[in-house]
Amino acid sequence: MKKIDRETVQRILDTADIVDVVSDFVSLKRRGANYIGLCPFHNERTPSFSVSKSKGICKCFSCGKGGSPVNFIMEIEQLSYQEALRYLAKKYNIEIIEHEMSDQEREEESQRESMLAVNAFALKHFEENLSETADGREIGLAYFRKRGINDAMISRFHLGYSIEHGNTLHRAAIAKGYNEKYLVDTGLCIRNERGTVYDRFKGRVIYPVHSISGKVVAFGGRTLRSDKSVAKYVNSPESIIYSKSRELYGLYQAKQSIARKNKCILVEGYMDVISMHQSGVENVVASSGTSLTEGQIRLIHRFTDNVTVIYDSDTAGIKASLRGIDMILAEGINVKVLSLPDGDDPDSFAQSHSAQELEAYLEANETDFIRFKTKILLKDAAGDPIAKSRVISDILRTIAVIPDAVTRTVYVAECSRAFSIDEQVLMLQLSKLIAERNENIERQTHQTEARKSIAGIANDTTADETHQTAGNATPATPAAERTDLNSSLDGRVKFLEPFERELLRFVLKYGMTDLCEAENEDGQPMTLKLVDYVRYELLKEDIAFTVPLYRKAFDMVVGMADTTWPGDRNNCLKRLQAKRESDELAMLDEIRSAGLSVSEIKAKEISLAAKLDEAFNEGMTDFAEHYAEQRLCSSPDDEVRLLATELVSERYRLSKIHSKYSKIETERDRLIELVPRAVYELLYGILLYNIAETERRLAETTEQTVMRELLQKFSDMKRTQQEFAKFLGERIVTPRPKNKTSNLN
């Protein structure tokens, strides 16, 4: 196997746009300079997932997950680092240049990647069977033709056929070098008690199941035999790459249409989805015959707040599905229901109607779910007061799961009119049901936590552990993560960790930013980058980061400053200069063709030059600011990548003093003050630890000479502590800002 080379990796990282990447999975809305949406990693009804285009990272401020485009794809699709890079390269049509992997690298390739590779081979095998073998054309393709499916849909959904012979796929895969273990693990093949391996889907037409990113994670196979003893459908078993509760058939093909139309149409089977897509209605997915799950609902909620569920005329089937609708409502999604004419299902209805007719029927006949459920249940309760009472209770239980209080109130008013019952009576009963539901949820939560506690599993709720700095920045870290880190550190390292963390945060977020002017060894002025300032200050004080992970991350940024930064900065400079020249030519032509006077043209040219200079300088500043964080947030080192993502995502909060002013200063505006302060606070932390350690030694020693030495040392350190405390209590403006020379010492 091969591995992507460094130059290709860098090209992928530079090309991938975080908003573009996340938008494939989450419906985003612009909010100021950033974008927000519902977090794809946990269940939420209020958007807390923020995407920063300028920084190139995303972050959920509720569950904490996110990161660079690479990290996001790794998390959302559970891919390895190399797989995520290949995903992004394919998305942006970047040619991948590779080198041969070492034996160790080959061994590190995950089982998941191997299973996905086997599924990709099987997909191609089934497609070739359908179009290139006599059995495939005469049996499989003939079936799809009979069902009215055209070539475009066969290609779009990668439909296939599995030859009737017992082990055709198995023999083909083994011949190509695929491991039999993964054929069995994916469920493509079955090993019986005698040890014989045979194809699971033999003699069936094949419906591949794609993940939201297009990876083939499973297959469904339909038999074409009329033998009742043979199961009509056979599906892939659950595995490390496939969980049926988290997949929706057709979502990969439908996601863009769902986001564009802001509506998802939910049907039941494979053919329902395919026929509706063929008719021109593409915002359609299916639960594939399984009961709707919370995971599937959350998948839909990433793209839209509106769902229309299509039923055929089978009343029994409708009643069996009502609980799933309650789950959708509980997610805060607006639900409508459409019942098709007698004898029709979504497949047959779509086959017999054009896209315009289908859209018109949907618009005219979709009904609010509460009204629909009321109508269905009242059919069985006609003339029976007790049955009617049960129906009312059932409807109220459905209303109780709706999170929005206003929506609940509106539905109660409608129920009051429909059932001729006083609205206050219904509201009282609804309040009881809501309280009962909340109590059940709380009890289940306590039971879950108790089970976790008994099993020795740490509670995954997180608390903000803050280190309040004199610079008024308050980094928050999940307690569980900080505990995991601190548990491996000795006393001194653990004590200094918060100080080092804050200093490292500045380095990762602004490392290549020009901080100040200094003088080199020859006394000549030079511009000092933030990372260089920190490096020189630590060298001057003869200290280093004590937390191994922090030291590794800092060394990586220092390495970038010495190696890749000069060339990359020069490339950015050329790119922005070319853009400036191009924009200037276009805008000058526009100014000079506007029929203005000579003086007006001159004034506009001066104004244009100023704006272009400002845009150029801002572009260079942004490139420098985000250079280190974007590369570390996409690092192949899992620990560094997660640390960088966490640190650069931490929110900055201004103190009351600074928020008094009309112009709100950003953290970047105050780097000249905050970075030196962070260095001094680290020094102060070291001093505090040394004082505490000296006190401990004083308490333990009885040697008079040692005691006198320790007392003198303790006295000196206490005086230094007082000076530090006084110094850190004042606003620090050192070293001098850029454009003023200053000796670093």
N, C-alpha and C positions, 0 to 999 in steps of 0.2 A: 504494500500500500504506500501511498505517497502523502506528503505533507505540504501545505501551502508555504511558499517562500516569504521572506520578510517584506520584500518590496510589494508583493501583491497584497499582503495583509495591510500594509500602510495605505495602499490605494483604496482598499475596501473601507477602512476606517475613515479616510478623508471624504469618501463619496457618500457614505450612508447618512441620510437625513433622519434624525430621530422622530420628527413629526410624521414624516412619510412612512417610516417603519411602524410606528405605533398605530397609525391610522388604519393599517391593515387589520388590526385586531380590536381597536377601541374607537368608538365614535367621539371625536374631539371637538370641543368648542373653544374659540379664542377668548381669552380673558387677559386683557392688557398685552404684555409682551409674550406671555406664555399661553399654553393650551391646557384645558382640563377635560377629564372624562371619568367614567366609572372605572375603578381599579379592576383589572382583569385577574388579579391574584387573590382577591377575597370578596366576600359578599357584602355589598354596600348599596345604599339607595341614594346617598348624597355624594356627588363627585369629590374625590380627594386625591385623584391621580393627576399630578402636574407634569407637563412636558415643556422643557425649555429648549427652544430651537437654537438659541445663541450658545448655550452651554453644551448642547448635544446630549443631554441626559433627561431621564424621566424619574419620577419619585412618587410613591404613595406615602402621604404623610399620616396615614392611618396604620398600614401594616408594615411600611418601611421598605417594600420591595421596589426595584427599578434599576436604573443604571444607564449605561450607554446602549446604542443600538445592538451591539453584540450581546451584552449582558441581558437585555430585554428579551431577545430571541432565545437565548439559552434558557431563561426562566420560563417563558410562555410556552415554548415547545419542548422543554426538557432535552435540549440538544447539548452536545459537547461543544467546546470552544471551536474546534475545527468545523464541525457541522454548521454552527451558526455563521461562521465566515463564508462557508459555501452557499448558505441560504442567501446571504446579503449579496454575494458576488453574482448569483443567478438573478436576483431581483434587479440589480443595476447593470447587468450585461457586462460584467468585468471578467476578462479572460484570466483564468487561474493558472499561474505558473507554479509547478510543484517540484519537490525533490523527494527522493526515496527515503522512506522512514526507516529508522533504526529498529532493531529487534525490540528494544525497550519501548520505543514509541508505538510499535505495532501491538505490543502486548497491552498497552494502556488504552487502546481503542475500546470503547464501551460495548457491552453486550447489546445495548439498545441500537447502536449504529449498525451492528451486524444484522439485527432483526429487521431494521428498516431497509437495509440493502437487499435482504432476501425477499421482502414484500415488493420492492421495486422490480426485482427480477420476475417475480410471479405475475405482477401486473402486465409486464411486457409479454410474458409467455401466454397469458390468457387472451390478450388482445390479438396476438399473432394466431392463436388457435381459431379465433372467431373469423378472421379474414383470410387466413392462408391455408387452412386445412379443409378437407372435404366435409368432415363431420361438423366442423365449426360453421361453415356456410350453410349446410343443409339442415342443421338442427338449431344451433344457437342463433345464427343470423336470421334464419327463417322465423324463429320465434319473435325476435325483436321487430322484424318487418310486419308480422301478423299483428303485433301490438301497436303498430303505427309509428315506430321510432325511426327517425331518419339518421343518415350518416353523421350529421353535425352533432347530434345528441350522443350518438355512440362514441364519438371522439371526445366530446366535452366531458362525459362522465366515465370515460375509459372502460366501457362495458366489454366483457369478454366471455370466454367459454372454456370450461375444463373438460378435456377429453374423457370419455367414458372409461377408458382403460385404467387399471388400478393405480399405476404409479408413474404416469407420464411426466408430471411436474417434478416428482422426486428424482427421476433419472436425468432429466434435463438440468436440474439445479446441481446435482452431484457432478455431472459432466463439466459444468462451468466452474467447479471448484468451491461451491458453497457448502458450508458445514451442515451436516444432517441435523445437528443439535438445534440450529436456529430454524430449520424447516419444521421441526416438532414444536419448538417453543412458541413460534408464531401461530401454530395451529394449522398451517398449510398442509401438514402431513400428520398422520396418526400412527403411533407404534402400538400394535396389539400385544396381547399377552405372550404370543409366541415370538415376539421381537420383530415381526414383519412390519415394514413401513409402507403405508399407502396414502394416496391423495385424499384429503378430506372432501374436496368439492367435486369429485369425479362425476361427469355426466350432468353438470349444472351450468346455467348461465351465471355470469359473475358480475356482481355490483361492488366495485371497490369503495371503501370508506376512507375519505381523506380527512386529515386533521385540518385545522383552520388555516395552516400555512401551506397545505397541499401535499404533505407527506402521506403515503398510503400506510394506514395503521391496521386495517382489517379488511375482510371481504365478507360479502353475503352471497350465498349461492342458492338459486332456485332450481328445483328439479323440474324436468319437463315430462316426467313419467306420470301416468295416471294411477299408479299403484298406491293405494291408500296407506299401505304399511311403511311407505317411505316419507320421511319428513319433507314437507313442502319447501321449507327454508332451513338452511344450515348457515350458521354464522361463525366467524372466528372467535375462539375463546378469549377471555380477558388475559392480558399479559402486561409486561412492563411498558409496552408501547400503546396498549389499547385498553381503555375503560369505557364500556358502552354508556355509562352514566354521564360521561363528559364529552360525548361526540354527538353531532347531529348530521344526518345524511344530507349532503348538498350544501352545507354551510360554506365550504370553501368556494363553490361556484356562485353562491348567492350573496355573500357578505357585502360586496360593493353595492349591489342593487338594494339590499336591506338598508344600508346607511343612506343611500341616495333618496330612497322613497320614504325613509323613516317609518318603515313598517315591515314586520316579518309575518309571512303566512305559514302556518304550521299545519302539515298534513301527516298522514300515517306511514305511507310506504314508499319504496324506491320509485315505482312507476308513477306514483302521484307527482313526485318531484320532477321527474324527467319530462313527463307529458306537459306539465305546466310551464316548465322552462321552454319546451319546444313551442308552446303556444305564444310565447313572448312575455309571460309573467315569470320573472326570474327571482323575485324576493321570497322564495319558497324553500323550506327545509322540512325534514321528517324526523320523527323520533324512532323510526324504523321498527314499529310494532311493539316497542317497549313502553312502559309507563314513563311519563315525563318525570325528570329528576331535577333537583335544584341545580346541579352542575350544568345541565342543558339549558335551563332557564337563564342562568348567569351568562352563558355564552351568547344567548339572544340579546340580553340586556346590555352587552357591550356595544351593540350597534343601534339599538332603538328602544324606545319606551312603549312601542305599540305592537301588539300581536293580534292577528286574526286567525282563529282556529276554524278550519273547514271540516265539517262532518258530512257523512253521507246520511241517508234517511233512516239508518238503523238506530232506533230509539234506545235499545239496550246498550249498544256501543257508546252512545252519547252519555248515558248515565254512568257508565264505567269510567269515563274520562273526566267527569266533573271535578274529582279531587285534584287532578293535575292542573285544572284551571285555577282552583283555589291557591295552589302554590305559585302560579304566575302572578296572581293579584297580590299575594303576600310580598312579592319582590318589588312591588311598586310599579308594575307594568299595567298599562291600559289594555284591557282584553275585550275583543269583539268576537262574535261567533257567526258563522255562516253555515246554514243547513242547505244542502243541495237537493234538487228535485228527486222524487221517488225513482229508484233504479239507477241513480248516478252516483259515482264516486269522483274524486278529483281527477283521476286518470281519464275516465270516460268523458267527463264533462269538458275537460281541456281539449281532448281529441276532437270533439264535435263543435267547438266554438273557437272563434278567432280571438286574438289578444284583446281587441277592442270590446268584443262581446263579453269576454271573461271579466275584464276590468269593470265594465258597466254593471255586470251582475253583482260583482263584489261590492261596489259602491252602493248599489240600491238595496241589497239584501242583508248586509252584515248588521248584526244586532248587538246591542250592549249585552254583556254576559249575564248580568243580574236579571235583566228582563227575560233573556232566553231561558235561564235556569228556572225562573219562576213559572214560565209558560210550560216547560217540560214536566216539572214536578206536579203542577196543579192538574194536569190531565188525569193523573191517578188518584187525585184527592177530591174529585168532583162529588159533592153531596155528602162528604164525610168530614164532619167538623174536627175529629181527632186527627185524621190524616192531614187536614189543612193546617192544623196547629203544628204538626211535625214539619210540614213544608216551610212554614214561617220561621220556625227555629233553625231549619237548615239554611235558609236564605240569610238569616241574621248571622249565622256562624261564618258564612262566606264574607259578608260585609265586614265582620270583625277582623278579618285578616288584612284588610286594606290599610296600609300605613297612614294615608292622608286623612285627617279628621274631617276636612271639608267634604271630600268625596264620600266618606261614610255618611255624613249628615244628609247629603243630597239623595243617596240611595234609600236612607230610612224614610225620607219624605215621600219618595215614590212608592215604597212598600206600604206606607200608611194609606195612600190613595188606592193602590191596587187591592189591598186586603180589607179596606174600610176599618182600620184599627187606629186608635189614637196614637199620634206620633210620639207622645211622651212615654206611653207604655212600651213602644218599640225601643225608644232610646234607653229606657231603664234596663230592658232585657239585654240590649246591645252592650251596655256598660258592664253588666255582669259577665257576659261572654268574653269581653276583652280582658277583664280582670282575671277570669278563669284561665284564659289562654296565656296571659303573661305569667301567671303563677306556675302553669305547667312548664313553660319555657325555662323559668328560673329554677324549678325543681330539676329539670333535665340537665341544666347547666351545672348545678351543684353535684348531681350524680356523676356527671362526666368528670368533673374536677376531682371528686372523691376517688373515682376509679384510677385516674391518672396519678393521684397522690399515693394510692396503695401500690400501684405498679412502679412507683419511683420515677414517674415522668414529670419533668418540670412543667409548671404552668406556662403556656405561651403568651399570656398577657404581658405587655411590656410597660415599664414605667420610665419616665424621663429622669435620667440621672444627669444633673447639670453641674457644670463647673463654671461658676460665675467669675468672669475675669474683670479686671479693672477697665478693660476696653469695652465692656458692656456687650460682648458677644456671648451668647448662651448656647453652646453646642449641646444637643440632647442625643443620648445614645440609649437604645433599648437595654434595659437592665440585664436581661438574660445574656446579651452579647457581651456587655462589659464584664459580667460575672465570669463568663467563659474565658475571656482574655485574662482577667486578673487572677483567676485560679491557677494559672500557669506561671505567674510572676512572683519573684521574691519580694520581701518587704520594701526595699528601696525603690525597685522598679515600679512596684504597685503604687507607691506614694507619688512618684513623679509622673505616672502615666497621664493624668489629666492635663498637666502642664505641657508635656510633650505633644499630646494630642492636639491641643489648640494651636501650637506653633506649626505642627505638621499640616493642619488644615489650611493655614495661610499659604504654605509652600505648594500644596496640591492645587489650590484654587487660583493662585496668582503667581506661581513660581517664576515665569518668564517676563512678568511685568516689570518695567523700569521703575525702580523705587526711588533712587536718589543719585546725585552726582558725588563722586569721590575722587581721590587722586591715586594714580598708580605709583609704582616704586620710583619712577622718574619725576614725580611731582606733576605729571600731566593729568588734566581732568578726564574722567571716564564715567560712563553711565553704568550704574550698578543694578543688576537685576535683583529681584526679591530673594531668589534662591541663593544667589551669590552673597548677598548681605547676611543671610542666616548662616551660610557655610562659614564665612569669615568670622562672624561673631562667635560661633561654636569653637572654631579653631583657636581664636584669641583667648577664650576662657578655658580651653583644653577640656571641653566636654563633648559628649555625643549622645544621641538618642539611646536610651537604655532598653526600651521595648524592642525586641528583635524585629517584629513586623514593621514598626514605625521606622526603624533604621533602614530596613530593606527598601521601603517606599521612598524615603528621603534620598538614599543612594541612587535610586532609579531616576529621580528628577535631576539630581546633580549630573548623572551620566548623560541625560538628554541635553542638558545645558552645554556640556563639553563636546558632544558628538553631533546629534541630529539637528539641534536647534538652529545653528548658523545657516545650514543649507536650506532648511524648511522655511526659515524666516526670509531668506533671500528669494525663494520661490514665491512666497506670499507677496513680498514687495513687488516683484515683477508682475504678478497677476493683478494686484490692485492698481499699479501704475497703468497697465494696459487698459483696465476698465475705466480709469479716470480719463485717459486720452480718448477712448471711444465715446464716453458720455459727453466729454467736452466738445468733440467734433459735432456730434448730433445736436447738442443744445445750442452751440454757436450758430449752426445753420438755421435753427429755428428762430433765434434772436434776430439774425441779420435778414431774414426773409419776412419779418413782421412789419416792415414799413415804418420803423422808428427813426427818430432823429439821431444824429451822430452822438450827441451827448447822452441820450437815453440808451443807445447801444453800448457806449462805454461804461455807463453805470451798471447795466445788467451783466456785462462781461466781468466786471470787478466782483459783483455779487455772486456770479456763477463760480468764479475761481475760488472764492472763499468757501462756498458750499462744498465744492469738489474736494478742496483741501481738508475740510472738516470730515467728510465722509471717508477720505483716504486714511486720515489719522485715526479715526474711530475703528476702521477696519483692521489696521495694524495693532491697535490696542486690544481689540477683542481677540485677535489671533493669539497674541501673547498671553492674554489672561486665561484663555481656555486651553492652551497648548498642553500643559502637563496633565490637567484633569482629564481631558478627553482621551489621552493615551493611556493613562493609568486605569481609567474606568473601562478600558477595552483590553486590559492586560490579560495574557493567557494564564497568569498566576492567579488562581482563585482567591487567595487571601488578599492579595494586593488589590485586585479588582473590586472586591466587596468592600474593603476598607475605603478605597478612594470614592466609590459611589456613596457610601455613607457620609463621609466627611464633606464632600463638595455639595451634598444636598442639605446639610444642616442650615437651618434658618438663622438669619442675623437679625437681632433686635436692637433698635436704638435705645439709648438711655433717655430718661425723661428730660435731661438737660438738653440733649441734641434735638429732641422732637419739639422743643419749644420754638425753634427757629422756623421761619417761613420756608426756607430752603432745606429740605430733608437731605442730609448727607447719607450717601450710600457707604457700604463697607469699603468699596474700592476708593472712594474719596478720602478715606481716613487711614489708608495703609501706612502712610508715613508716620502715623502716630501709633497704630495698633500693632504693627509687626515688631518694632523695637520693644514695645511694652510686653509682648508675648515672650520675647527673649529674656527680658528682665524678670518676668514672672517665673520662668523656668529656673533662672539663677536663684530667685527668692525661694522657690520650692526646694532646691538643693540645700540652701542654707537652713531652711526649717527642718529638713530631715536630719541634717548634721547636728543641729541644736538638740533635737530629740534624742539622737544617738549618743551625744555627749552626756546628756542628762542620765541616760540609761547606764552608761559606763561609770559615771560618778556614783550612782546608787550601788554599783556592784563592787567598786574597788575599795581597798583598805590601805593600799600603798600610798604613803604621804607624798612622795615625789610625783608619782603619777597623778595623784589627786590635785596637786598644785598646778601641774601642767594642764590638766583638764579644766580646772577652774579658770585659768588664764585664757584658755582657748574659748571656754564658754562665755566669758566676759566680752571678749573681742567679737564673738559672733552675735551676741545680744546687741552690742552697739551698732554693728552692721545691719542687724535686723531693723533697728529703729530708723536708720538712714533709709533702708529699702522701703519701709512702710511709709515714711514721709514722702519719698520720691514717687512711689506708685500711687500715692493719693493725689498727685498733681497731674495736669495734662502734660504729656511728653511731646515735644516737638524736636526730636533729634533722631537721626542725623538731619541735616538741612535738606529741604526739598530739592528736586531736580533743578538744574540750571544755576545752582549755586555750589561752588566747589566746597568740598569738605574732606578733611582727612578722616579716614575710617576710624582711626584710633582716637 
